[in-house]
Amino acid sequence: MTHDEAIEDKILSLINETREFFIVAYNKKSHQLLLSIKRLEYIRAWKRIKQIQAEDIIIHAIVININKGGLIVRIEGLKSFIPNSHITAQEKKIIKIHQIIECKLLVADERKNQLICSNKCALLAKFTDRFKIGNIVNGEITKIKKYGLFITIYGIPALLHISEIGYKHIDNINKKFALGNKIQVKIIHIDTKQGRLSVSTRDI
């Protein structure tokens, strides 16, 4: 069967079927309407997106592409982007095309047709019992900077600022800590918008 024949068969199968359309234009001379199914689906998709945004719920999105910047996923039939900075370390290692990934909406701009999501924010929302201010947790040191340590806790990045490392002045942070070391910290701030934590080793 040729491509044209396949299209014709599909059209014939829709004869006598009742469905809704979006009116794109009307020709007064010929009294004909220009209709669109895709436009109607697009409008309905954005209505559902706005509802999801208002309820601030976790979304199960399908990964349709992976690039250097992050993941392209499909939500309610619309394409959305998850930046690398909003993907947990665990997901980065195992993610594949057609896989389902949990995320939350960060940006939903219908005018620009722009959707941006966060896997990290979904994880923070899903495991609220783990991520509470005052909780003492274990993490792994992944970066060492002059101003502090970057630690991964259950896949979520956390900053241990040098001012929160005990009460004594630290001359050389590189001599005191090493990459890959495990460290016990206390959660002191949760950034639900960026999917990040701030932690301290004081009073543990």
Wavefront OBJ file of the C-alpha trace (Angstrom):
o trace
v 0.000 0.000 0.000
v 1.345 3.424 -0.985
v 1.467 6.412 1.337
v -1.417 8.103 -0.526
v -3.520 4.948 -0.312
v -2.877 4.729 3.426
v -4.043 8.325 3.873
v -7.135 7.657 1.756
v -8.011 4.591 3.850
v -7.619 6.626 7.019
v -9.928 9.332 5.660
v -12.534 6.766 4.603
v -12.450 5.216 8.075
v -13.431 8.596 9.547
v -16.553 8.977 7.387
v -19.712 9.276 9.541
v -17.555 9.649 12.669
v -18.602 12.468 14.980
v -15.897 14.555 16.583
v -15.035 18.116 17.563
v -12.937 20.545 15.505
v -11.433 23.978 15.991
v -12.610 26.579 13.450
v -9.513 28.228 11.993
v -11.205 30.350 9.320
v -14.448 30.861 7.392
v -14.674 31.667 3.679
v -17.746 33.830 3.148
v -17.736 33.406 -0.638
v -17.676 29.619 -0.665
v -19.355 29.268 2.754
v -16.636 26.837 3.772
v -14.996 26.356 7.129
v -11.300 25.630 7.643
v -11.116 23.166 10.528
v -8.267 21.806 12.612
v -8.057 18.790 14.901
v -4.475 19.533 15.974
v -5.333 23.074 17.057
v -8.153 21.764 19.250
v -5.846 19.169 20.815
v -3.253 21.904 21.429
v -5.787 24.116 23.227
v -6.991 21.218 25.376
v -3.418 20.210 26.202
v -2.645 23.692 27.511
v -5.799 23.649 29.640
v -4.564 20.427 31.264
v -1.065 21.924 31.685
v -2.521 24.939 33.499
v -4.467 22.603 35.775
v -1.294 20.617 36.533
v 0.538 23.863 37.282
v -2.227 25.087 39.601
v -2.276 21.782 41.517
v 1.558 21.634 41.566
v 1.578 17.867 41.060
v 4.249 15.397 39.949
v 4.095 14.556 36.225
v 5.081 11.275 34.571
v 6.652 12.388 31.282
v 7.979 10.305 28.370
v 11.552 10.961 27.245
v 11.574 11.491 23.457
v 15.103 12.848 22.969
v 18.383 13.338 24.842
v 20.818 16.131 24.007
v 23.811 17.869 25.594
v 21.597 20.354 27.420
v 19.150 17.897 28.911
v 16.039 15.890 28.070
v 13.153 16.513 25.684
v 10.008 14.978 27.137
v 6.364 14.845 26.135
v 3.650 16.050 28.516
v -0.011 15.986 27.473
v 1.176 15.730 23.866
v 3.387 18.837 24.167
v 7.191 18.952 24.112
v 8.931 20.030 27.292
v 12.559 20.474 28.317
v 14.331 19.250 31.464
v 17.758 20.954 31.791
v 20.706 18.868 32.976
v 20.847 21.028 36.093
v 17.386 19.719 37.027
v 18.078 16.002 36.502
v 19.252 13.900 39.452
v 22.587 12.093 39.236
v 20.845 8.694 39.286
v 18.536 9.555 36.392
v 21.429 10.860 34.274
v 23.120 7.463 34.483
v 20.127 5.313 33.527
v 17.886 7.566 31.417
v 16.895 6.286 27.968
v 14.536 7.333 25.192
v 10.912 6.189 25.780
v 11.577 5.976 29.516
v 9.139 7.560 31.969
v 10.635 10.267 34.180
v 9.007 12.092 37.079
v 9.118 15.877 36.995
v 7.387 19.062 38.086
v 6.614 22.169 36.057
v 9.002 25.112 36.409
v 7.843 27.234 33.472
v 4.569 26.979 31.547
v 4.284 29.839 29.032
v 1.503 29.219 26.527
v 2.239 32.432 24.611
v 5.805 31.277 23.909
v 4.770 27.607 23.743
v 7.446 26.936 26.357
v 7.465 24.186 28.967
v 10.405 23.606 31.334
v 10.374 20.924 34.021
v 12.497 19.641 36.900
v 13.182 16.057 37.926
v 14.921 17.234 41.115
v 11.898 19.230 42.258
v 9.728 16.144 41.763
v 12.100 14.118 43.936
v 12.010 16.761 46.694
v 8.206 16.697 46.623
v 7.998 12.901 46.498
v 10.280 12.259 49.461
v 9.215 15.003 51.858
v 9.993 12.732 54.800
v 13.674 12.643 53.748
v 13.975 16.309 52.916
v 12.885 18.278 55.934
v 14.624 21.205 57.581
v 16.466 19.858 60.613
v 16.842 16.327 59.223
v 20.316 14.813 59.637
v 21.337 12.895 56.499
v 24.378 11.363 54.845
v 25.784 12.656 51.572
v 28.741 12.260 49.241
v 31.170 15.069 48.454
v 31.108 15.680 44.681
v 32.853 19.078 44.393
v 35.225 21.100 46.553
v 35.373 24.869 46.186
v 37.041 27.616 48.224
v 33.645 28.691 49.519
v 32.375 25.215 50.465
v 31.460 21.674 49.481
v 28.905 20.348 47.018
v 27.288 17.199 48.335
v 24.810 14.798 46.741
v 22.032 13.590 49.029
v 19.641 11.004 47.551
v 20.476 12.448 44.124
v 19.799 16.049 45.168
v 22.682 18.578 45.166
v 23.407 20.378 48.438
v 25.787 23.193 49.324
v 27.727 23.034 52.560
v 29.058 26.576 52.783
v 32.413 27.007 54.498
v 30.710 29.168 57.126
v 28.512 26.182 58.068
v 31.416 23.731 58.562
v 31.687 23.750 62.334
v 32.722 26.821 64.312
v 36.459 26.918 63.618
v 38.103 28.827 60.754
v 39.291 26.608 57.874
v 42.490 27.736 56.158
v 42.515 25.121 53.367
v 39.292 23.252 52.666
v 41.042 20.878 50.220
v 43.249 19.500 52.984
v 40.293 18.804 55.259
v 37.992 17.060 52.733
v 38.311 14.747 49.719
v 36.058 13.948 46.756
v 33.929 10.850 47.273
v 34.026 11.076 51.056
v 30.799 10.484 52.949
v 29.706 13.225 55.303
v 26.844 13.690 57.757
v 25.013 17.003 57.515
v 21.868 18.764 58.671
v 19.384 20.278 56.197
v 18.957 24.002 56.889
v 17.262 25.238 53.704
v 15.216 23.677 50.874
v 14.928 25.430 47.497
v 11.853 23.783 45.985
v 12.039 25.932 42.828
v 15.614 25.006 41.900
v 15.669 21.547 43.498
v 18.617 22.305 45.806
v 19.492 22.057 49.481
v 21.660 24.014 51.889
v 23.214 22.012 54.721
v 25.365 22.449 57.820
v 27.631 20.337 60.028
v 27.022 22.541 63.033
v 25.187 21.203 66.095
v 25.118 17.591 64.872
l 1 2 3 4 5 6 7 8 9 10 11 12 13 14 15 16 17 18 19 20 21 22 23 24 25 26 27 28 29 30 31 32 33 34 35 36 37 38 39 40 41 42 43 44 45 46 47 48 49 50 51 52 53 54 55 56 57 58 59 60 61 62 63 64 65 66 67 68 69 70 71 72 73 74 75 76 77 78 79 80 81 82 83 84 85 86 87 88 89 90 91 92 93 94 95 96 97 98 99 100 101 102 103 104 105 106 107 108 109 110 111 112 113 114 115 116 117 118 119 120 121 122 123 124 125 126 127 128 129 130 131 132 133 134 135 136 137 138 139 140 141 142 143 144 145 146 147 148 149 150 151 152 153 154 155 156 157 158 159 160 161 162 163 164 165 166 167 168 169 170 171 172 173 174 175 176 177 178 179 180 181 182 183 184 185 186 187 188 189 190 191 192 193 194 195 196 197 198 199 200 201 202 203 204
